[in-house]
Amino acid sequence: MNAALEVLKERGFFQQCTDEAGLSACMDAGPVTFYVGADPTGGSLHVGHIVPFFAFRHLRAAGHVGIALIGEGTARIGDPSGKTEMRQMLSYEQIAENAARIERQLDAFIGFDGKTAFCANNKNWLSDLNYIDFLRDIGSCFSVNKMLSFEAYKQRMERGLSFIEFNYQLLQSYDFLQLHERYDCVLQIGGDDQWGNITAGVDLIRRKCGGTTALNKQHECYGLTFPLVMRSDGKKMGKSEKGAIFLDESLTSVFDFFQYWRNVADADVRKFFLLFTFVPVSEIEQICSGNINEAKERLAYEVTAIIHGECAAESALAGAHAAFSGSGDKAHMPTVSVSQSAVMDGIGIIDLFGLARLGSSKSDIRRLIEQGGASVNGTTIRDVHAVITAAQADSDGDFIVRAGKKKVVRVTIE
């Protein structure tokens, strides 16, 4: 088997392939051009979105050419795959703004050089399509019966599938055709929930091009999917009790990003090392055979360094040490400030935790306190009417406020 495919298999990026032997032979014959798509339905990718882009980097490192396709056109409809309800419709202006942000995130992660990796936007060929011509030329290649056999549509049929979403598969298939004709792209990769869309694109190219590319190379086109990444507890990857773990640090702080990985289940550490880092497999095996907490800390550091840079990872590591092991620099902990006047006569414990954003509401904080999960500078507070004064600050004049074992904030007095 082709060496690049071996790497993908070894690291867990392999679920289904339209023709594994054919793809392997194609990749052995020389560099292939492949693509991964991302619809800008939000202003930031989250960690569940970036699995295909780790595979992108592995393939690029093996000498292949990658296209990151921003779905500014398809985002106007919304992909029903993996969704129980129709996506909220966004304005074209909002989609364009999201697309620009996601392109910057992908550029920071991949490093577009215009040759071995570059970005494309399907708005360029979708936004001005003539609907009648599209139906005659592309729609005639699709069987409704076959489309309804795919799991993504079968699941949605039970809850209701809008006609606009039903068109999504045609548009994604058309994307593959356009990239094939424009850039000689012969491979689409993505999560396994995209299998139906990917195979439909392969079939469309076969019907429209007869297996021959725009450069008259006798290639078939291929699709490759990865397992959907689930945590060992059965929950979807990239979610926490606060919601999605975003790459944008204004949505998920670097410290919270680091802590998400530091707190993954023991059973997930090896799998996440393979998928979300570039540490060699032999080194991963060695790391995971040792102390599990040290392995989690290394995982958190590696992923944070990849996404946010080494300096940010070092800062998050120092903050975690200060917060949870008594070492490190408190300045790197999540920090908020309270005025001297606010604590002169004392501040209510509920207000203090609200200031530290350690609860979504006052009733949420009240429950936390009553259940014994709240502490200030190491002292558990069980009285919801407790008042915290400046005299209770630590030797540095700070309040180290904790909610449970994993959430901590440093409150400074200005």
N, C-alpha and C positions, 0 to 999 in steps of 0.2 A: 504494500500500500504506500501511496505517496507520503513523504515524511511530514508534510504540513497537516495532512489529515490524521496521521498518527498522533501528532501533538494535540489536535482538537479532541480526539477520542480519549487520550490519556488524561486530559484535564477536564473532561465532562461536557464538552461542547458537541455532542453528537447524539441525536435521537433518531432522525429519519433522513434518508437521502434518496432522491429520485433514481439515481443510478450510481452507486458507490464505485463500482469498477470503472465505469466510464469517466467519472469525475477524476478518479485517481490517475488514470492514463492521460487525461487532458492536462492535469497539473504537472505530471511528469514531463510532458512534451514542452513545457515552457510556462512563463508567467500567465496567469489568467486574471481577468478583471471581474471583480465581484462587487456586490452592493449590499448595504444594510439600510433600511428605511426607518425614519423616526418622524411621527406626526407631531407638529407643535401645538398640541391641544392644551398645553400649559406653558408657563414661563420658565420651567426648569425640568431637566431630566431628574429622575430619582434612581436609586441604586438598582431597582429592578429593570430599568431601561438599558443599563449599560452593559449587560451581559454580552449581547452581540458585538459590542464595540471592543470588548476584550478579545473576542475571537478575531475581529477585524485586525487588531494589532498583531496577533499571532500570525495571521495569514500574510500581512504586510511584511513582517520580519522574515518570512520564508521566501520573499521575493515577488509576491503577487500584488496586484494593483487594486486598491479599495476605493469605492465611492460611498460616501455618506449622503444618502438622499433625504433631504428635508421635505416632508410632505405638506408643504404649504397649500397645495391644491387639494389633496385628499383630506386634510384637516377640516376643510369646509363641509365635509360630509360626516366623517367619523367612522372608524373601523368598529364593526359590531363584534369582532373576535374577542372572546374572553370577557365580554360585557353583558351584564344582565339587563341593562336599560340603555336607551339611546343617550348618546353623549349630548351635553349641553351645547347648543349652537353658539359659536363665538362670532363676533364681528370680523370682517376681513382685516380691519386695522389691528385688532388684537392678535389675530393669527400671525400677521406679518411681524408684529413686535415679538411674539413668542419665537417665531422662526429665527429672527436675528439673534436672540439670546441663546437658543439651543445651538445654532451654528458656532457661536463663540465658545460655548462649553465643549463642543466636539473638537473644535480646532485646538483648544487647550489640552484636551485628552489625547488626540491623535497626532496633531501637528500636520496640517495640510501643506503639502509642498507643490501641488499642482501636477505632479507626475506619478508618484507612487500612492498618493492619497489625496483626494479632493472632494469637494462638496458639490452637489447638484440640488436643484429645487424643482419639484414636479409642477409648480405653478407655471413654469415656463412653457409647458406643453398642455396643461389641463385647463388653464383659466380661460382660454379663448376657443375651446373646442366647439365645433358645430354639432349640436346634439343629434340631428338627423343623420349626418354623415357618420358620426361615431357609432350610432346604433347599426347602420348598414354595414360598416366596415369591421367593427369590433364586436358589437352585440350579437351579430349573426354567428359568431364562433362559440357561443356559450349555450350550454344546455341548462335550462332551469331545473330539471330533474336532478342533474348532477350537482348543481350548486346547492340544492337543498339537502343533498346527502352528506355534505360536510358538517362536522360537529358544531362549528361556530354558528351556522345558520339553524341547525336542528335545535340547539339550546335556546336560541332567541325566538324561534317560532312559537314556543310554549308561552312566552311572555308578550310577544308582539314584536314584529320586525318591520320597520318602516321601509317604504319603497326606496327612499334616498339611501339608506344603509345597504339595501340589497344591491345597489349599484357599485358598492365599494370594491368588490372583487374584480369587476371589470376594469376599474381605474388602476388598481394596483398591478393587475396583469399588464395593462397598457404601459405603466411605468417601466416594467421589465423590458417590454418590447422597445420602448424608446431608448432605454439605456443600452440595449443590445445593438440597436441600429446606429446610435450616436457614438458609443464608446467601445463597441465589441464586448460588452459585458455578457458573461456566460453563466454566472452563478449568483443566486440570491441566497442569503443566509438570514436566519431569524429564529425567534422562539417557536416552539411546536404548535402554538395556537395559530400560527401563520401558515401551517402546512397547506390548507385548502387554497389560500390566496397564492402561495408560491407555486404549487403544482399547476394552478390555472394559468399562471404566467408562462411557465415552461410549455404548456400545451398551446397557448396562444402563439408563441414564437414559432413553434413547430408548424402550426397551421399557416401562419403568415409568411414565414421565411423558408420553410422547408428544410430547416436545420442549417441554413447557410447564412453567415453573418454579412454585415454590410461590407466587410473587407474581403468577402468571398472565401472565408475560411470554413472548411467543412467541420463545424462544431455542432454538437448538441448543446442545449442549455440544461442547467442543473439547479436543483434546490436542495438545501441542507438546513435542517432545523436542529435546535438544541432542546434539551428537556426544560420545561418550565421550572424555575428554581423555587423550591418550597423549603421552608425551614423544617427541622425535625419534628416540630410540634404541629405540623400540617398547615401552618399559616403561610400566607404569601410573602415571598422575599421582599425586603425593602420597606416593611411596615413596622411601626412601633406603637406603643400606647398613645403617642402623640400624633400618629399619622405617618405619612410617607417620609422617607429619609432622602431629602433632596441634595443635589450637588451644589446648588446655590446656597452659599453660607448665610445669606440674608434670610433664607427660609429654614435652614437647618444649620445651626452654628457648627464650627469645626469641632468644638469640644463634644457636642451631642453626636456628631457624625462619628468621631473617634469612639465614644462610649457605646454606640450601637454595635460596633464590631467587637469591642472589648467584652460585651455582655452576651454575645451569641451563645447558644447552647453548645455544650461540649461536643455533641454528636455532629455539629455543623462545621467545626473548625477546619478539618482537613478539606472538605468539599469547598468551602469558601476560599481557602488558600489557593486551591487549584483554579477556581473560576475568577477570582477577583484580585489576584496578584500575578506577578511574573517571576516569582521565586521558583527556581528549578525544582522539579518533582522530587529529586533525591534529597534536597535540602528540606523540602516540606515534610517528607517522611521522618527525617531526623528531628525536626522541630516538634512534630505532633507526637512523637514517641516519648517526649520529655514531659516536663511540668506543664499541665494544661493551661494554667493561668498565665505562664510566660508565653505560651503559644498564642493565646488570645491577645495578649498585649502586642506581640509581634505582628499578628494579623491586623489589628487595629492601626498600628503604625504604618505598615506597608500600604494598606488601602488608602489611608488618609494622605500619605505622601504622594501617591499616584494622583489623587483627585485634587488635593489642595496644595501640594508642594511639601518639601522636607522641612522647611522652617515652621510651617503650620503644624505639621505632624509632631515636631519636637515640642512645640508649645503645648499642644493638646496632651502629649505624654507627660510633660512636667505638671500640667494642671491636674491630670488624673492622679499622679503620685501625691500631689499636695492634698487633693480631696479625699483620697481613699487609703493612703498608706502613711501619711504624716511626713513625707519627704517632699522634695520638689518645691517649686515656687508658687505661692498662693496667687501671685499676680496673673498666672496663666489659667486660673479657675474662671468659670463663668462669673461675672461680677456686675452688680448693680450698685448704685449709690443712693443714700438717703441723706437728707440735710440734717445738720446738727439740731436745728430747731424742731424737726419732726420727732427726734428721739429725746429731746430735752425733758419732756414730761412723760415720755414713754410712748411706744407704738404698739397697738394691739397685735397679737400673734397672727390673727387672720389677715390683717393689713400687711404685716411684714412678709408673710408667705405670698400674698397677692403681688406685692412689689417684686418679689423674687421670681414670679411666674411659676410657682410650684403648685399650681392648682388651676383648673380651668374656670372655677367659680368659687364664691365664698362657701357655698354648701359643700363643694368638693373638698376644700381645705378644712372645713369643720369636721367632716368625716375622717379625714386623714389624722387630725389631732385626736379625736375621740378614740381612734383605733390604735393610738400609740406610735404612729409613723412619723411624727414631727419632732425635730430636735433643733436646738440652737446651741452652738458651741459645745456639743457633746451631751447636753442635758435634754432628756425627753420632756416635751411639753404636752400635757394631757388636758389642760384647762383651756377651753376655747375662749375664755375671757382674760387670759393671761396678758400682761403688759410687759414689753421688753424695753429696758432703759439702757442708756449709754454705759451705765455701771456694769452691765452684763457683757460688754464687748470683751474680746480677747486682748492679749497683751499688745497686739498691733492695732487695736481699736476697731476690729472687724466683727461681724457676726457670720459664722459659718452655719448656714441654714440647710437642713437636710430633710428630704421627703423620702422616707423609706431608705433602702440601702444604696440605691443607684443614682439618685438625683441630689445634687448639691449645688449651692450658689453662695458666693462670697458677697456679703453686703457691707459696703464701706460707708463710713460716716464722713460727710464733707464738712 
